[in-house]
Every structure is written in C-alpha cells, then in structure tokens.
Amino acid sequence: MKVIKFITYILCYLFYPLSYLVPRTKEILVFGSFKGAFNDNSKYLFLYANENKANIRPIWISTCRKTVAYIRHLGFETYWVASPLGFWYALRGKYWFVNSYTSDILFCLSGGAKIINLWHGLPWKCIEFGIKKGTLAKRYSREDKWDVFFHPACFMRPDYVLSGGEMITGIFAYSFRIDKLCCLPYGYPRNILLTKPKESVLAHIERYESNATAALTKKMAQYKLVYIYMPTWRDSQKDLFAKGIDLEALNKEMQEQKALAILKPHPNTAKPEHADFTNLVFMDSTTDVYSILPLTDVLITDYSSVMFDYPLMHGKGMILYQYDYEEYIAEREFNFPLEGNIIGRKVTSFDELCETIRKKNFILSEKEREGFIRKFWGETMKLNSCEEILKKVIC
C-alpha cells in the first residue's frame, strides 16, 4: 500500500508541470472541498454562482463518487476527478475555489490556475506556517521530509485567501505567506445562511440537503432545546471523540430537559462505534453542519473557529467547554489570547458543563454579541460575500 501511494505521488509530481501547458478559460470555475465532501464555503459559493451567474460555468470536482451523484441529482454540473471529464475541466478552469488546499480537487492538475482558498474558519489557533509546535510544526518547518513529500498542496501559495474581518488579515497573510492585499475581507459564504429567517433555512434544506439532513431537521423540531457539540481537531486525538464527555450522563441531562444534543466530530476524528442514545445524535463527519446550525439553540465547543460564526445569530447560547486547556496549548498555539477574545460561558469540567446546562446560564447578551461581531467580522456581514468574492477574483 505504501509503495502504491509513493508511486502515485511520483506520478503526480511528474504531471504537475504539464498542467501549466493546458490553456485555461475564465468562464470555467472549479470548486472542491476536503475529503471529496460537498460542504463549507466552497459549497455555498458554488450554489450562489449557479443560481445567480449566467455568464460563467461553475463545476464541482470531487474525489468521491457519492458526492458527484448527489450534486448531479441537484441539477448541477459535477465530475469525479479521476474521470476524463473531471481531469479535463480541472485543467481548463482558470479559477479554483477550495476550502483547504488544491488537494480538495487534485494538486497535480492545478498548475496555472488561480487558487482562491476560502478556508474553513477564522484563525484563533495558529495555522499553516504560523504553527511552531506540535505534530504539524515538523511539516511546515520541513523537518519531516516524508510528510512534506506526501503533502505538496500545503506548500502552494494561494492567489487569494478569504480572511473575514480586517483584524485577522495579517494572521492569514503570515500563515499562507502571501501579501495582505491578497486577503479578501468579505466574510464567509457559509455564514449567509445563519442570518436568514427560519423559513429560508428550511427551504434551503428542502432544495439542497440530503434526506438524512431533512430527517434530522424533523427530529430536532420535536425537542424544546437543541444543543450541538462541535469540538475542534486535536493532533493527538484522531481516534478519540468523547474524551471529557460522559455520554450516558449527557444523555440523561438531555432527557430531563426534553432536549436533544447533536454531536459533530471534526472531519479528521472518528466517532465512537455502537453509540446509541435516546437524546444524543452523532452526525456524520461529511455532513454540512451549517445547514442545520440555525435550527439549534446552544453551541458547545472548545477552541473551534465555529465560536466566531455562531454569535452571528440572535438569541443563541454558547458554552466553551475547555476541559483540557493546558494539554491543548502544549500542542497548539493561539494567535491571540483567550482573555478578551472569546464569547460564551467558559467551563472546565464535565460537572461544570452539566450544571451550566441545568441552569441555562449560557445565553449571549446582545451587547456582548454585537461587540464581538464588530471586533472579528467588522463590516463584512453587511456585504454579500459571494458576490464580492466573484467580483474581485474573476477578471
């Protein structure tokens, strides 16, 4: 298996220079996301381009056949990356919109394309070349040569990065080694849905989301309160999701409140097997959580950048469950300190979490919420981020 992987990457490195030879056309916009999924900022920009721009040709390229089948079912143009047409349109598209790296589509086909990295969250934690300690630091310092070899897309400078508000533009510029002028302060396409009325959210789910998402939406409607737990990725916890959470005790708390808790692991984290509880639901890691986020009432997170997105909605509650802070900062550094830069009720133990849930003292005040939005999003939420992105990069 390792030999096959090695040969595959050798072929990729050999083909990459050839991808510069294919003439690219500005009418073709290519979109993709991590692990072949249909989600995050790329998804919402893709939908906007399809529904609002008649003079361009948005095409979704995926490494997952199921994703291709689903998008085709929605009526949009999409191809499996390893198919002849997938190869061809990836090579012909002048603009590539990705959520992480060119590997969201296929690194070796990206030569000569304009890369617009929409990213997937404001950089509370140090990212990319800003990482100075922990497992990933070896990659970006090039200490681990094999890790570098198998992750060439991490070292490509994008032409643009979607940066959110002006406050964090410098962080993105440093982390991706690009000029500040290449950072686009327009807000995130995925967040537009968070500002819509419930009727619009339900219409979006009916039109664009899977039957499983629609079923979850109906289930959520049966409960008085809906919590969602979205922990961040931990370098040392690839196979561990429920550390710090007593699932049986949490289920009992939800039963007593007639509430539902949705547990959303990071895409890189495996969920526990055989987990079956009456008032807990595990979401699949490839499901687009932003489609249901407006229908939840309380976010439980830790160091995830979803902390910056959730306050964009009125009347919500938020709990920061930071049970392993000392352990976490030993692996990752923050771009700015927690003090003065976080929002929500901070708790450090499972007992404290349960007590906060019982007392319901987690609702964000409007004054605190509005100040937080001004600080981290500035005026970006007043813009149509999808329109601004397309207007800026397509020429």
Secondary structure, DSSP 8 states (H G I E B T S, - for coil): -HHHHHHHHHHHHHHGGGGGGS--EEEEEEE--GGG---HHHHHHHHHHHHH-SSSEEEEEES-HHHHHHHHHHT--EEETTSHHHHHHHHHEEEEEESS-GGGT-GGG-TT-EEEE--SS--SB--GGG--SSHHHHHHTT-SHHHHHT-GGGG---SEEE--SGGGHHHHHHHHT--GGGEE-S--GGGGGGGS-HHHHHHHHHHHS-HHHHHHHHHHTTSSEEEEEE----TT-TT-S-TT--HHHHHHHHHHHTEEEEE---TTS---TT---SSEEE--TTS-GGGTGGG-SEEEESS-THHHHGGGSTT-EEEEE-TTHHHHHHH--BSS-STTT--SEEE-SHHHHHHHHHHTTTB--HHHHHHHHHHHHTTGGGS-HHHHHHHHH--
